[in-house]
Amino acid sequence: MLKFKRLTTATLTDGAETLASILAGMSGKSRRIVSISTAPLANMYLRVYRDAEQMVDAASIIMTTAAPILKMDLPLAEGQDCTVGFYNNGAVTTGKQITIGYEEVD
């Protein structure tokens, strides 16, 4: 079953990375992130980590109205954590929303 989860980041700081945990692998469930989306903004880089491994580092400006979703295939095993956020390289310093799509199988 496809589910969606959204979070709003803390206030972004210029020249720094701001991250938050969005989803974790659970006992007895298989989770897989299949998409991620955010509003496009110049100088803002979307970042996704599975534990300490960086999986995505992309300019958020690539998410346009024509292609607002970045497709993913990111499985999360029990105990693994998915952290998302932004590196702000001179863009606005407010919080921004990130939405993921994921599947969960018992």
Secondary structure per residue as TSV (DSSP state, phi and psi in degrees):
chain	resnum	aa	ss	phi	psi
A	1	M	-	360.0	132.6
A	2	L	E	-83.6	129.5
A	3	K	E	-126.5	160.6
A	4	F	E	-128.6	146.2
A	5	K	E	-139.5	137.7
A	6	R	E	-126.5	145.6
A	7	L	E	-140.0	156.3
A	8	T	E	-109.8	126.6
A	9	T	-	-69.2	164.8
A	10	A	-	-67.1	169.7
A	11	T	-	-56.6	128.6
A	12	L	-	-79.1	142.9
A	13	T	-	-109.5	134.6
A	14	D	T	-62.5	130.8
A	15	G	T	79.1	16.6
A	16	A	S	-139.4	161.7
A	17	E	E	-98.1	135.2
A	18	T	E	-122.5	120.8
A	19	L	E	-126.8	156.4
A	20	A	E	-150.8	147.3
A	21	S	E	-73.7	132.6
A	22	I	E	-114.5	-29.1
A	23	L	E	-159.7	144.3
A	24	A	E	-129.9	151.7
A	25	G	-	-71.2	139.7
A	26	M	-	-119.0	156.4
A	27	S	T	-63.3	130.3
A	28	G	T	79.8	1.2
A	29	K	-	-129.2	141.7
A	30	S	E	-104.7	120.9
A	31	R	E	-116.8	144.8
A	32	R	E	-144.0	121.2
A	33	I	E	-78.9	126.4
A	34	V	E	-110.7	-15.1
A	35	S	E	-160.0	159.1
A	36	I	E	-145.2	146.2
A	37	S	E	-148.4	149.8
A	38	T	E	-156.8	167.4
A	39	A	-	-73.6	138.7
A	40	P	-	-72.0	137.8
A	41	L	-	-154.9	130.6
A	42	A	T	-63.6	147.6
A	43	N	T	67.4	19.3
A	44	M	E	-124.0	122.6
A	45	Y	E	-111.1	119.2
A	46	L	E	-73.7	132.1
A	47	R	E	-128.8	139.2
A	48	V	E	-132.4	132.7
A	49	Y	E	-124.8	141.6
A	50	R	E	-109.6	111.9
A	51	D	T	53.0	-124.0
A	52	A	T	-93.4	-4.4
A	53	E	E	-87.2	122.0
A	54	Q	E	-76.9	125.5
A	55	M	E	-104.4	-30.3
A	56	V	E	-137.8	135.3
A	57	D	E	-146.2	90.8
A	58	A	E	-135.4	143.4
A	59	A	E	-62.1	127.9
A	60	S	G	-66.0	-16.9
A	61	I	G	-63.6	-18.2
A	62	I	G	-69.9	-17.3
A	63	M	-	-88.2	88.3
A	64	T	-	-97.7	176.0
A	65	T	S	-63.5	-27.0
A	66	A	S	-74.2	-30.0
A	67	A	S	-145.4	74.6
A	68	P	-	-79.8	-6.6
A	69	I	E	-120.9	133.6
A	70	L	E	-96.4	116.1
A	71	K	E	-72.3	142.9
A	72	M	E	-138.6	164.2
A	73	D	E	-142.9	81.3
A	74	L	E	-121.8	95.7
A	75	P	E	-73.7	146.7
A	76	L	E	-121.1	114.3
A	77	A	-	-81.6	168.1
A	78	E	T	-53.6	127.9
A	79	G	T	88.8	-11.5
A	80	Q	-	-82.8	148.3
A	81	D	E	-122.7	137.2
A	82	C	E	-105.8	122.4
A	83	T	E	-115.4	135.9
A	84	V	E	-129.1	159.6
A	85	G	E	169.6	-156.4
A	86	F	E	-137.6	150.9
A	87	Y	E	-103.5	124.2
A	88	N	E	-99.4	115.9
A	89	N	S	-111.7	50.1
A	90	G	S	104.4	11.3
A	91	A	S	-90.4	-169.0
A	92	V	-	-59.4	158.5
A	93	T	-	-113.2	22.5
A	94	T	S	-87.8	171.2
A	95	G	-	-71.8	152.0
A	96	K	-	-128.8	153.0
A	97	Q	E	-93.0	145.2
A	98	I	E	-131.3	135.4
A	99	T	E	-123.3	133.7
A	100	I	E	-115.4	150.9
A	101	G	E	-109.5	135.3
A	102	Y	E	-145.3	158.0
A	103	E	E	-112.5	145.1
A	104	E	E	-132.1	123.9
A	105	V	E	-124.2	129.4
A	106	D	-	-71.4	360.0
